[in-house]
Amino acid sequence: MNQERLAVVLLAVLVLIGMAFGQSAQLELGDGPWGEVDSSRPMDPDEATIRNAWATLLSGQPAKARSMLNTWLRENRGTGNQWAATALLVRGDAKAAQGNEYDALFDYEEIQRNFPGTPEYVQAAERVLAISVEYLEGKRRKFLGMRIIGAQGDGEELLVRISERLPGSQLAERAQLELGAYYRRIGEFAQAREVYGIFLESFPNSTYYRAVLLARIEATFAQYNGPQYDGSSLLETLELLDLYVARYPGDLEVQAELDALRVRIDESQGQQVLGMARVYLLRNEKASARYVLRRLLRDHPRTTAAREGLEILRDRGWLSAGDVP
C-alpha cells in the first residue's frame, strides 16, 4: 500500500482545517467583550470602571488594567454584580497580555464555572482554546519567570473540558480536531482513534467529516501490531472503509490508496490465520492445522499467506483439488 500517499492526502485536508480555524485561535482585542456602546443610556460606575480597564489594556498597559480590576473584583466578586463575568474576562486578557496565560486560565475557568449562558462564557472558552493550542504546539508554562514546564497535558485537559461544556458547538468541533491532530502528530494513534470516533458521532454533518473519517481509518489500522496480536482493529478498519465508500462513492482522490489498504488488511488477516495453522502444526494437531489452512485458502486466496499455506498442504500430502485457489 502507498501509505505515504494516503498520509499526504490526509495531511492536506487537515491543513485546510487549520487554515479555516486559524483566526479563531488568536486572541484579538477590539471594542470590548460587550459589543457596541449604547450611547442612549447612562453608564453605571461599574461598567465605566471595566471599560476604563479595557481601554487601559488596549493602550498597552496590561499591568495597570489588571490592578484596576483586582480592586474592583475584591469589592464585587460574589455579590451578584452583573459585570463580574466581564471583569474576570478582561482581567484574564490583561494577564495573558502580560505573558501570564496560565494565570489567566483561572479567571476564564471561574467564568465557565459560575456564569453559564452568558456571552463571556463562550468568550472565555475561545481564550482557553487559543491557549490550549499553543500548549499542544509546545509552548511551556512559566516557573520563576522562565518557560520551563511542559504544558501539553494542560492543553489536552482544557480541550476536553471545552468539548464537554459546549457540546455540538463550533468550539467543541475545533477542540476535538485539535486534540486528534495532536495525538496523531505525536504518534498516539489509540487516543487519536478515540477522539476521532467521538468527533464522527458528535458532528455527522461537519465540513471536516471526510478528513476525520480518513484520519480514523489511519489511526485504527495503526493499532494492528502484527499477526501474533489481536486483529480486531483490522475488522474495524474494514468497517470504516465500507462507511467511507458508502458516504463518498467514487472519491478518486484516495480510492487507489484505500483499495491498497484493503489488500494490506487481507494480507495481514491471512498471516494471522497462517500463524494459527503453524501453532497447530507445532502441537501436531494435524486435523486442526489442515482445517485452518483450507480456511486460509478460502477466505484469503490472493495473499502470500495463502501461497505459503498451499505449499504446506502440498508438502504434507493434504492437498485436494478443491484446495487450489
KEDORO-309454 format. One line per 10 residues: number of its first residue (from 0); their letters; for each residue x, y, z of C-alpha. Coordinates in Angstrom, 3 decimals, decimal comma. Layout:
REM KEDORO-309454
NUM = a = X/Y/Z | ... $
REM end
This chain:
REM KEDORO-309454
0 = mnqerlavvl = 0,000/0,000/0,000 | 1,185/3,527/-0,750 | 0,583/4,634/2,826 | 2,694/7,740/2,295 | 0,298/8,911/-0,427 | -2,715/8,425/1,853 | -0,922/10,330/4,613 | -0,167/13,197/2,214 | -3,809/13,445/1,146 | -4,957/13,316/4,748 $
10 = lavlvligma = -2,419/15,925/5,823 | -3,544/18,267/3,037 | -7,133/18,099/4,244 | -6,112/18,637/7,858 | -4,023/21,659/6,841 | -7,150/23,146/5,303 | -8,895/22,613/8,633 | -6,134/24,520/10,380 | -6,356/27,348/7,852 | -10,128/27,564/8,251 $
20 = fgqsaqlelg = -9,910/27,800/12,026 | -6,625/29,670/12,343 | -8,095/33,079/13,025 | -10,349/31,892/15,839 | -7,363/30,589/17,783 | -5,908/34,058/18,157 | -6,861/36,492/20,917 | -7,847/39,748/19,275 | -8,542/42,852/21,346 | -11,213/45,040/19,802 $
30 = dgpwgevdss = -14,022/47,219/21,100 | -14,623/45,018/24,113 | -16,412/41,818/25,062 | -19,738/43,652/25,491 | -20,232/44,759/21,881 | -21,114/48,261/20,756 | -21,720/51,003/23,304 | -25,332/52,134/23,657 | -24,884/55,890/23,962 | -28,604/56,415/24,693 $
40 = rpmdpdeati = -28,362/55,025/28,224 | -26,291/56,241/31,151 | -23,239/54,168/32,074 | -23,176/52,936/35,658 | -19,934/53,275/37,643 | -19,124/49,545/37,493 | -19,404/49,449/33,720 | -17,332/52,614/33,464 | -14,588/51,058/35,593 | -14,419/47,937/33,454 $
50 = rnawatllsg = -14,494/49,880/30,199 | -11,710/52,079/31,537 | -9,677/48,971/32,381 | -10,273/47,636/28,895 | -9,137/50,904/27,327 | -6,070/50,802/29,547 | -5,309/47,284/28,351 | -5,692/48,334/24,719 | -3,310/51,229/25,316 | -0,584/48,725/26,157 $
60 = qpakarsmln = -0,769/48,858/29,952 | -1,924/45,368/30,964 | -0,412/45,574/34,473 | -2,370/48,744/35,254 | -5,570/47,264/33,817 | -5,087/44,152/35,920 | -4,548/46,225/39,062 | -7,738/48,190/38,426 | -9,745/45,004/38,077 | -8,109/43,396/41,112 $
70 = twlrenrgtg = -9,523/46,220/43,199 | -12,957/46,014/41,590 | -13,194/42,235/41,942 | -12,181/42,336/45,614 | -15,183/44,576/46,244 | -17,717/42,977/43,903 | -16,895/39,281/43,410 | -19,657/37,062/44,766 | -22,158/39,899/45,153 | -24,195/39,069/42,073 $
80 = nqwaatallv = -22,952/42,136/40,237 | -23,886/41,867/36,562 | -20,406/42,965/35,470 | -18,469/40,295/37,358 | -18,080/37,943/34,390 | -16,920/40,796/32,162 | -14,419/41,945/34,769 | -12,981/38,436/35,025 | -12,724/38,175/31,260 | -10,914/41,494/30,911 $
90 = rgdakaaqgn = -8,589/40,694/33,804 | -7,820/37,343/32,229 | -6,984/39,133/28,990 | -4,724/41,527/30,894 | -2,880/38,601/32,479 | -2,498/36,945/29,078 | -1,199/40,195/27,596 | 1,479/40,180/30,319 | 2,548/36,722/29,198 | 0,837/35,043/32,155 $
100 = eydalfdyee = -1,688/32,993/30,216 | -1,683/30,199/32,799 | -2,835/32,655/35,479 | -5,430/33,942/33,031 | -6,893/30,444/32,837 | -8,070/30,748/36,443 | -10,220/33,769/35,545 | -11,578/32,073/32,435 | -12,288/28,927/34,460 | -14,185/30,942/37,074 $
110 = iqrnfpgtpe = -16,382/32,333/34,319 | -17,082/28,861/32,993 | -17,937/27,528/36,440 | -20,113/30,389/37,621 | -21,513/32,195/34,585 | -23,002/29,676/32,127 | -25,291/31,105/29,489 | -23,504/34,444/29,331 | -21,604/35,808/26,322 | -18,496/35,796/28,496 $
120 = yvqaaervla = -18,849/32,025/28,947 | -18,268/31,448/25,242 | -15,637/34,180/25,006 | -13,706/32,610/27,876 | -13,846/29,242/26,095 | -12,400/30,898/22,987 | -9,485/32,192/25,054 | -8,956/28,788/26,643 | -8,946/27,155/23,222 | -6,278/29,538/21,952 $
130 = isveylegkr = -4,063/28,850/24,984 | -4,626/25,089/24,689 | -3,475/25,038/21,081 | -0,319/26,950/21,997 | 0,421/24,432/24,745 | -0,080/21,478/22,409 | 2,250/23,133/19,920 | 4,998/23,181/22,551 | 4,603/26,423/24,459 | 5,782/25,930/28,040 $
140 = rkflgmriig = 4,363/27,294/31,266 | 6,286/29,807/33,310 | 8,087/28,894/36,511 | 10,075/31,576/38,316 | 9,656/33,750/35,255 | 11,031/31,151/32,852 | 9,073/28,931/30,467 | 10,383/25,566/31,576 | 7,305/23,466/32,436 | 5,848/21,298/29,693 $
150 = aqgdgeellv = 2,142/22,051/29,268 | 0,865/19,529/26,715 | -1,085/17,731/29,443 | -2,777/21,002/30,393 | -3,650/21,599/26,757 | -5,238/18,157/26,466 | -7,330/18,617/29,611 | -8,523/22,069/28,575 | -9,638/20,869/25,139 | -11,597/18,004/26,713 $
160 = riserlpgsq = -13,342/20,493/29,008 | -14,364/22,648/26,065 | -15,848/19,611/24,307 | -17,794/18,656/27,415 | -19,016/22,146/28,263 | -20,066/23,235/24,782 | -21,228/20,019/23,079 | -22,183/20,399/19,441 | -20,653/23,867/19,169 | -18,045/25,079/16,720 $
170 = laeraqlelg = -15,644/25,439/19,631 | -16,161/21,792/20,621 | -15,649/20,807/16,988 | -12,381/22,729/16,865 | -11,268/21,344/20,225 | -11,716/17,759/19,059 | -9,958/18,434/15,765 | -7,002/19,991/17,571 | -6,817/17,170/20,110 | -6,999/14,450/17,462 $
180 = ayyrrigefa = -4,362/16,166/15,333 | -2,093/16,455/18,378 | -2,377/12,747/19,203 | -1,743/11,869/15,566 | 1,275/14,187/15,486 | 2,922/12,518/18,497 | 2,049/9,003/17,320 | -0,593/8,250/19,983 | -2,900/6,575/17,484 | -5,045/4,808/20,090 $
190 = qarevygifl = -6,033/8,155/21,583 | -6,400/9,742/18,151 | -8,751/6,931/17,150 | -10,881/7,541/20,245 | -11,093/11,298/19,711 | -11,907/10,905/16,016 | -14,618/8,382/16,884 | -16,222/10,879/19,261 | -15,995/13,555/16,573 | -17,734/11,407/13,952 $
200 = esfpnstyyr = -20,593/10,719/16,359 | -20,859/14,326/17,534 | -20,550/16,084/14,170 | -22,041/13,850/11,444 | -22,662/16,877/9,210 | -19,321/18,590/9,765 | -17,431/20,048/6,829 | -14,459/18,089/8,154 | -16,200/14,717/8,478 | -14,369/13,292/5,461 $
210 = avllarieat = -10,922/14,294/6,750 | -11,668/12,942/10,211 | -13,001/9,673/8,808 | -9,773/9,244/6,847 | -7,813/10,075/9,990 | -9,735/7,492/11,989 | -9,119/4,869/9,315 | -5,408/5,586/9,563 | -5,395/5,597/13,381 | -7,421/2,388/13,621 $
220 = faqyngpqyd = -5,206/0,486/11,204 | -2,166/1,707/13,138 | -3,456/-0,237/16,160 | -2,606/-3,529/14,452 | 0,756/-4,730/15,764 | 1,278/-7,932/13,806 | -0,146/-11,416/13,228 | 0,608/-12,573/16,768 | -1,664/-9,860/18,236 | -5,389/-9,197/18,305 $
230 = gsslletlel = -6,788/-8,471/14,845 | -9,970/-6,631/15,832 | -8,525/-3,350/14,577 | -8,324/-4,867/11,075 | -12,041/-5,685/11,157 | -12,850/-2,205/12,417 | -10,724/-0,657/9,676 | -12,673/-2,613/7,053 | -15,943/-1,353/8,540 | -14,664/2,210/8,353 $
240 = ldlyvarypg = -13,575/1,695/4,752 | -17,074/0,494/3,903 | -18,500/3,571/5,632 | -16,206/5,834/3,633 | -17,130/4,247/0,305 | -20,840/4,450/1,158 | -20,580/8,114/2,124 | -18,151/9,214/-0,604 | -18,661/6,926/-3,586 | -16,299/7,493/-6,469 $
250 = dlevqaelda = -13,806/9,545/-4,461 | -10,927/9,099/-6,889 | -8,546/11,225/-4,828 | -7,921/8,448/-2,309 | -9,663/5,423/-3,836 | -6,476/3,732/-5,019 | -4,886/4,141/-1,596 | -7,950/2,783/0,195 | -8,068/-0,194/-2,166 | -4,413/-0,836/-1,425 $
260 = lrvridesqg = -5,212/-0,683/2,280 | -7,839/-3,393/1,799 | -5,195/-5,555/0,144 | -2,844/-4,977/3,044 | -5,564/-5,856/5,551 | -6,361/-9,030/3,608 | -2,683/-9,992/3,758 | -2,493/-9,251/7,473 | -5,558/-11,347/8,187 | -4,095/-14,122/6,062 $
270 = qqvlgmarvy = -0,875/-14,040/8,058 | -2,885/-14,333/11,266 | -4,657/-17,457/10,003 | -1,360/-18,900/8,769 | 0,179/-18,274/12,185 | -2,692/-20,176/13,802 | -2,099/-23,120/11,456 | 1,579/-23,190/12,343 | 0,731/-23,342/16,050 | -1,427/-26,398/15,383 $
280 = llrnekasar = 1,419/-27,971/13,406 | 3,817/-27,410/16,299 | 1,340/-29,165/18,560 | 0,976/-31,952/15,994 | -2,755/-31,243/15,805 | -2,956/-32,205/12,155 | -6,708/-32,092/11,682 | -6,954/-28,585/13,101 | -3,954/-27,406/11,056 | -5,449/-28,790/7,834 $
290 = yvlrrllrdh = -8,819/-27,188/8,582 | -7,260/-23,780/9,253 | -5,065/-23,945/6,143 | -8,079/-24,695/3,975 | -9,917/-21,768/5,568 | -6,920/-19,587/4,737 | -7,148/-20,553/1,068 | -10,882/-19,961/1,049 | -11,004/-16,610/2,839 | -7,733/-15,001/1,699 $
300 = prttaaregl = -6,894/-16,669/-1,623 | -4,895/-13,776/-3,163 | -2,400/-13,373/-0,331 | 1,184/-14,544/0,042 | -0,016/-16,283/3,205 | -2,366/-18,392/1,077 | 0,500/-19,353/-1,203 | 2,539/-20,458/1,817 | -0,446/-22,367/3,146 | -0,868/-24,091/-0,207 $
310 = eilrdrgwls = 2,746/-25,236/-0,102 | 2,268/-26,655/3,398 | -0,801/-28,599/2,267 | 1,084/-29,900/-0,761 | 4,207/-30,852/1,222 | 2,161/-32,833/3,728 | 0,067/-34,552/1,110 | -3,108/-32,885/2,331 | -3,872/-31,087/-0,917 | -7,050/-31,901/-2,784 $
320 = agdvp = -8,490/-30,488/-5,995 | -10,852/-28,215/-4,057 | -7,998/-26,621/-2,135 | -6,387/-24,907/-5,135 | -7,408/-21,224/-5,231 $
REM end
